[in-house]
Amino acid sequence: MDQTELQEPILSDRVLISGTETPLTLTADGQLQCSDRSLTVEKEILGFYVEGSKIKIKAIVESGAGINCFGNRGAPVRKTFVFEPSSQDSLRLWSLKLQEYIDSLGRPKRLFIFVNPFGGKKSASKIFLDDVKPLLEDANVEYTLQETKYQLHAKEITQTLDLTKYDGIVCVSGDGILVEVVNGLLEREDWNDAIKMPLGVVPAGTGNGMIKSLLDSVGDPCTASNAILSVIRGHKRSLDIATILQGETRFFSVLMLAWGLVADIDIESERYRWMGSARIDFYAFQRIFNLRKYNGRIMFVPAPGYESHGEPSSQKGESIRKPNICNSSLEMPVKLQQGGYSGPNVDLENLNWRKIDGPFVSVWLHNVPWGGEDTMAAPNAEFSDGYLDLILIRDCPKFPLLTLMTELSNGGHVKSPHVLYLKVKAFILEPGPRADDLTKEGIIDADGEVLARGKGTYECNQKTLMTYDKLQITVDQGLATLFSPI
């Protein structure tokens, strides 16, 4: 806690703290002050309760030397600050004014929480009990807890959930449950209102790219406690949603789409899941030293400032006109409820389309900076700028590629002369076969799941939502809402 100047008081009184009579003030700008130290209600005070003649403040403060009155400096820890007003009338007034100020911050009071016990290291339930639940209780936040039982369970629940009972939905998981929730909201008849529901993520999966991006934007470590504090404090920000369209089939993406090297590593390394997180690095070495290139073509509408990339394209995108058939789960397509979201209303035929022909080593689109806790895929990506960041590699010698891949942790790969990095408003992928073997095709990966598998690929007999063929991506700026640290 920092020393602050005395502000205009909402309430000021002499109270007992540890048996000593001390002046205590709640200022108009939300500082709870005693002596020369203070607690900031917005950042540090989670909640409070009355016990007898005392008020017990539940706070998250910085630890360290120099404790005085409320707390100290250093790493954030949970603390309880107790004070005793001078009378019952004063007790009631303090309770009233503290609650009024907390309520004025717009914090969530009721949450629906998904816990995915199968994701990552299968530690989500423990993370909820150890890191999430105590802070929610300190903040007096009511919640409904739902463990997911199978893939798409969260999506199914979200499609019929009574959203009027909640102020937000939180996913204690990796990015996969968030993707299911967004798709479930957008398949509802009331999608236009449903998608305004604030969404939060607590890292408990393999990737955790969304919450890493949110917390890193303010320099906070990617921890469960920092993530749930972002939810409790109630700050929000908008998030772009990408609609991936193939014929009448749609998938709503929040994170990324990959084809080529990144998709192959992400999906094919599943056969080495027994190795844990090391499987990614292990399989990346295999793929780099046995490098594949894929024939194909990409077309895109560049953001302002990127119009010089590629060549003019006579082929245009197809504008989305009606919400007829759509299933944004990785299953066979089904009919959407009438009125479900169909995609952004953009006149794609009259935009400035550009094209680049393959072969390609990797095509990677990103909505936010981090693809995982250790992968800053798109360092210039923004949450709601209306664009996707395209990271493209057409050709790269093996050893420079290996060096390039080691710089994914800090975003340095985009500075390589072998990488084309730009922003696009709309995108078309026409995937082709491997350049060295025309009988084998590739994998298209969306948000960490297989969107399409071509001939001769890993587990190519499994059903996927889309076929290994042309698909189109458009962006709806700021469509969804996230709980955010700022």
Long-range contacts (C-beta under 8 A, 24 or more apart in sequence): 1-37, 1-38, 1-39, 1-40, 1-44, 1-61, 1-62, 1-70, 1-71, 1-72, 1-73, 2-38, 3-36, 3-37, 3-38, 4-31, 4-33, 4-38, 6-33, 7-31, 10-97, 10-101, 11-93, 11-94, 11-97, 13-85, 13-86, 13-90, 13-94, 14-86, 15-83, 15-84, 15-85, 15-86, 15-90, 16-83, 16-84, 16-86, 17-69, 17-82, 17-83, 17-84, 18-82, 22-69, 22-83, 24-83, 26-94, 26-97, 26-98, 26-101, 30-101, 32-57, 32-70, 34-69, 34-70, 34-83, 35-68, 35-69, 36-68, 37-68, 37-69, 37-70, 37-71, 38-70, 39-70, 39-71, 39-81, 41-98, 41-101, 41-102, 41-105, 42-105, 42-233, 43-233, 44-71, 45-102, 46-135, 46-138, 46-139, 46-232, 47-102, 47-138, 47-139, 47-140, 48-95, 48-98, 48-99, 49-140, 50-91, 50-95, 53-84, 53-85, 53-88, 53-91, 54-82, 54-83, 54-84, 55-82, 55-83, 55-84, 55-85, 55-91, 55-94, 55-95, 55-98, 56-80, 56-81, 56-82, 57-81, 57-82, 57-83, 58-138, 58-139, 60-135, 60-138, 60-229, 76-225, 78-134, 78-135, 78-138, 105-233, 105-234, 106-234, 107-139, 107-141, 107-232, 107-233, 107-234, 108-141, 108-166, 108-167, 108-168, 108-198, 108-231, 108-232, 108-234, 108-483, 109-140, 109-141, 109-142, 109-167, 110-141, 110-142, 110-143, 110-144, 110-165, 110-166, 110-167, 111-136, 111-141, 111-142, 111-143, 111-144, 111-166, 111-167, 111-168, 111-169, 111-170, 111-200, 111-231, 112-143, 112-144, 112-146, 112-161, 112-165, 112-166, 112-168, 112-169, 112-170, 113-143, 113-144, 113-145, 113-146, 113-169, 113-170, 113-171, 113-172, 114-146, 114-147, 114-148, 114-154, 114-157, 114-169, 114-170, 114-171, 114-172, 114-173, 114-177, 114-181, 115-145, 115-146, 115-147, 115-148, 115-172, 115-173, 115-204, 116-147, 116-148, 116-154, 116-171, 116-172, 116-173, 116-174, 116-176, 116-177, 116-204, 116-205, 117-147, 117-148, 118-148, 119-173, 119-174, 119-176, 119-177, 119-204, 119-205, 119-206, 120-173, 120-174, 120-204, 120-205, 120-206, 121-276, 123-204, 124-172, 124-173, 124-204, 124-205, 127-172, 127-202, 127-204, 127-224, 128-172, 128-202, 128-204, 130-224, 131-202, 131-223, 131-224, 131-225, 131-228, 132-172, 132-202, 132-224, 132-228, 135-225, 135-228, 135-229, 135-232, 136-228, 136-232, 139-232, 141-232, 143-170, 148-173, 148-177, 151-330, 152-180, 152-329, 152-330, 152-331, 153-180, 154-180, 154-181, 154-184, 155-180, 155-181, 155-183, 155-184, 155-187, 155-328, 155-329, 156-184, 157-184, 158-184, 158-185, 158-188, 159-184, 159-187, 159-188, 163-193, 163-194, 163-197, 166-197, 167-198, 168-197, 168-198, 168-199, 168-200, 168-231, 168-483, 169-197, 169-198, 169-199, 169-200, 170-199, 170-200, 170-201, 170-202, 170-228, 170-231, 170-483, 171-199, 171-200, 171-201, 171-202, 172-202, 172-204, 172-224, 173-201, 173-202, 173-204, 173-205, 174-203, 174-204, 174-205, 174-206, 174-207, 174-208, 174-448, 175-201, 175-205, 175-207, 175-208, 175-209, 175-210, 175-254, 175-255, 175-447, 175-448, 176-205, 176-447, 176-448, 176-449, 177-205, 178-210, 178-254, 179-252, 179-253, 179-254, 179-255, 179-447, 179-448, 179-449, 180-329, 182-241, 182-252, 182-254, 182-480, 183-251, 183-252, 183-328, 183-329, 185-480, 186-241, 186-252, 186-328, 186-340, 186-341, 187-326, 187-327, 187-328, 187-336, 187-337, 187-340, 187-341, 188-337, 188-340, 189-337, 189-338, 189-339, 189-340, 190-339, 191-339, 191-340, 191-341, 192-341, 195-241, 195-341, 195-479, 195-480, 195-481, 196-481, 197-481, 198-236, 198-481, 198-482, 198-483, 199-480, 199-481, 199-482, 199-483, 200-227, 200-228, 200-230, 200-231, 200-482, 200-483, 201-227, 201-482, 202-227, 202-228, 202-231, 203-227, 203-373, 206-277, 206-372, 206-448, 207-371, 207-372, 207-373, 207-448, 208-372, 208-373, 209-255, 209-256, 209-368, 209-370, 209-371, 209-372, 209-373, 209-375, 209-377, 210-254, 210-255, 210-368, 210-370, 210-482, 212-370, 212-372, 212-373, 213-368, 213-369, 213-370, 213-381, 213-383, 214-383, 214-482, 214-484, 214-485, 215-485, 216-369, 216-370, 217-369, 217-484, 217-485, 217-486, 218-485, 218-486, 220-485, 222-373, 226-485, 229-485, 230-483, 230-484, 230-485, 231-483, 233-485, 234-483, 235-483, 235-484, 235-485, 235-486, 236-481, 236-482, 236-483, 236-484, 237-383, 237-384, 237-481, 237-482, 237-484, 237-486, 238-383, 238-384, 238-477, 238-478, 238-479, 238-480, 238-481, 238-482, 239-367, 239-368, 239-383, 239-384, 239-478, 239-479, 239-480, 239-481, 239-482, 240-367, 240-383, 240-384, 240-385, 240-386, 240-387, 240-388, 240-475, 240-476, 240-477, 240-478, 240-479, 240-480, 241-475, 241-476, 241-479, 241-480, 242-365, 242-367, 242-388, 242-473, 242-474, 242-475, 242-476, 243-320, 243-342, 243-343, 243-344, 243-473, 243-474, 243-475, 243-476, 244-446, 244-451, 244-466, 244-471, 244-472, 244-473, 245-318, 245-320, 245-343, 245-471, 245-472, 245-473, 245-474, 246-466, 246-467, 246-469, 246-470, 246-471, 246-472, 248-324, 248-325, 248-326, 248-333, 249-325, 249-326, 249-327, 249-333, 249-465, 249-466, 250-326, 250-327, 250-328, 250-342, 250-343, 251-328, 251-330, 251-446, 251-451, 251-465, 251-466, 252-328, 252-341, 253-367, 253-446, 253-447, 253-473, 254-367, 254-368, 254-447, 254-480, 255-366, 255-367, 255-368, 255-371, 255-447, 255-448, 256-364, 256-365, 256-366, 256-367, 256-371, 256-377, 256-445, 256-446, 256-447, 256-448, 257-364, 257-365, 257-429, 257-444, 257-445, 257-446, 257-447, 257-451, 257-473, 258-362, 258-363, 258-364, 258-365, 258-444, 258-445, 258-446, 259-294, 259-296, 259-360, 259-362, 259-363, 259-364, 259-429, 259-431, 259-442, 259-443, 259-444, 259-445, 260-292, 260-293, 260-294, 260-360, 260-361, 260-362, 260-363, 260-364, 260-393, 260-442, 261-287, 261-288, 261-291, 261-292, 261-361, 261-362, 261-393, 262-362, 262-364, 262-445, 263-442, 263-443, 263-444, 263-445, 264-292, 264-442, 264-443, 266-445, 266-448, 267-443, 267-445, 267-450, 267-458, 268-443, 268-458, 270-458, 271-458, 284-405, 285-402, 288-398, 288-401, 288-402, 288-405, 289-398, 291-361, 291-398, 291-401, 292-361, 292-434, 292-435, 292-436, 292-442, 293-358, 293-359, 293-360, 293-361, 293-395, 293-434, 293-435, 293-436, 294-358, 294-359, 294-360, 294-431, 294-432, 294-433, 294-434, 294-435, 294-441, 294-442, 295-358, 295-359, 295-432, 295-433, 295-434, 295-435, 295-438, 296-357, 296-358, 296-359, 296-360, 296-429, 296-430, 296-431, 296-432, 297-355, 297-356, 297-357, 297-358, 297-430, 297-432, 298-355, 298-356, 298-360, 298-363, 298-392, 298-427, 298-428, 298-429, 298-430, 299-353, 299-354, 299-355, 299-427, 299-428, 299-430, 300-353, 300-354, 300-355, 300-390, 300-424, 300-425, 300-426, 300-427, 300-428, 301-348, 301-351, 301-352, 301-353, 301-354, 301-424, 301-425, 301-426, 301-427, 302-352, 302-354, 302-422, 302-423, 302-424, 302-425, 303-387, 303-422, 303-423, 303-424, 303-425, 306-422, 306-423, 306-424, 307-352, 307-354, 309-354, 309-356, 309-420, 309-422, 310-354, 310-355, 310-356, 311-354, 311-355, 311-356, 312-353, 312-354, 312-355, 313-353, 313-354, 313-355, 315-353, 315-355, 315-428, 316-348, 316-349, 316-350, 316-351, 316-353, 317-348, 317-349, 317-351, 317-353, 317-426, 317-428, 317-472, 317-474, 318-348, 318-349, 318-472, 319-345, 319-346, 319-347, 319-348, 319-349, 320-344, 320-345, 320-346, 320-474, 327-465, 328-465, 329-465, 330-449, 330-450, 330-451, 330-464, 330-465, 331-463, 331-465, 332-463, 332-465, 333-465, 343-474, 343-476, 344-474, 344-475, 344-476, 344-477, 344-479, 346-425, 346-426, 346-474, 348-426, 348-472, 348-474, 351-425, 351-426, 356-392, 356-394, 356-420, 358-394, 358-432, 358-435, 359-394, 359-395, 359-435, 360-392, 360-393, 360-394, 361-393, 361-394, 361-395, 361-396, 361-401, 362-391, 362-392, 362-393, 363-390, 363-392, 363-429, 364-390, 364-391, 364-392, 365-389, 365-390, 365-391, 365-424, 365-427, 365-473, 366-391, 369-411, 374-408, 374-409, 375-408, 375-409, 376-408, 376-409, 376-410, 376-411, 377-408, 377-411, 378-411, 378-414, 378-421, 379-411, 379-414, 380-414, 380-421, 380-423, 383-482, 384-477, 384-478, 385-423, 385-477, 386-425, 386-475, 386-477, 386-478, 387-423, 387-424, 387-425, 387-475, 388-423, 388-424, 388-425, 388-427, 388-473, 388-475, 389-421, 389-422, 389-423, 390-420, 390-421, 390-422, 390-423, 390-424, 390-427, 391-419, 391-420, 391-421, 392-419, 392-420, 392-421, 392-422, 393-418, 393-419, 393-420, 394-418, 394-420, 425-474, 425-475, 426-472, 426-473, 426-474, 426-475, 427-472, 427-473, 427-474, 428-470, 428-471, 428-472, 428-473, 429-470, 429-471, 429-472, 429-473, 430-469, 430-470, 431-468, 431-469, 431-470, 441-468, 442-468, 444-468, 444-471
